[in-house]
Amino acid sequence: MSVARCQAEVSSKEFVYWQAFFAMEPFGDVRADLRNGILCSLVANLLSKGPRKKAADFMPDFEVEEDREMTPEEAHAHLRRLLGRPVVQEQG
């Protein structure tokens, strides 16, 4: 549904209702990301002896503070966090 059609067919009262409903019971991609994060954390925790993972560890974070490349040290630390175990770092 286009924005213009939505504005023509949905009253402001109904729109506020849907906003409140979404705040209590998220739906769409937000809920799908949560379901997927829960499933991924379950599998990771079953297969890993490392630190326990939470659903949030597998959910996308779209609020990026700045767009820059990671330093090699940051990339290594990020991999270590994702894998939950030491990562061999190349010397160079």
SVG drawing of the C-alpha trace seen along z (x, -y; Angstrom):
<svg xmlns="http://www.w3.org/2000/svg" viewBox="-10 -11 65 40">
<polyline fill="none" stroke="black" stroke-width="0.4" points="0.0,0.0 1.4,-3.4 1.7,-6.2 -0.9,-8.3 -3.4,-5.4 -2.7,-4.6 -3.3,-8.3 -6.6,-8.2 -7.8,-4.9 -6.4,-4.8 -7.5,-7.4 -4.9,-8.9 -6.7,-7.1 -6.3,-3.7 -2.7,-4.5 -1.9,-5.3 -3.6,-2.0 -1.3,-0.1 1.7,-1.9 0.8,-0.8 0.0,2.7 3.5,2.9 5.2,1.7 3.5,4.5 3.6,7.2 6.3,6.6 5.6,8.1 7.4,8.3 11.2,8.3 11.8,7.2 10.1,10.3 11.7,12.5 15.2,11.2 14.4,12.1 13.2,15.6 16.3,16.2 18.5,14.9 16.9,17.2 17.4,20.2 21.0,19.3 21.9,18.8 20.3,22.2 22.4,24.0 25.6,22.1 25.1,22.9 24.5,26.6 27.6,26.9 30.0,24.6 31.9,25.0 32.7,21.3 30.8,18.5 27.0,18.6 25.5,16.7 22.4,14.6 19.8,14.0 21.0,10.4 24.5,11.7 23.0,12.9 20.6,10.0 21.5,7.2 22.4,3.8 21.4,1.2 22.5,-1.8 26.1,-2.2 27.9,-5.0 30.4,-5.6 31.3,-4.0 35.0,-3.0 37.1,0.0 38.1,2.1 41.8,2.2 43.3,5.7 43.1,5.8 39.4,4.9 38.7,7.5 40.6,10.2 38.7,9.3 35.4,9.4 36.1,12.8 37.1,14.1 33.7,12.8 31.7,14.4 33.4,17.7 33.7,17.9 37.3,19.2 40.8,18.0 41.6,17.2 45.1,17.7 46.3,14.3 48.8,14.0 52.0,12.3 53.0,9.8"/>
</svg>
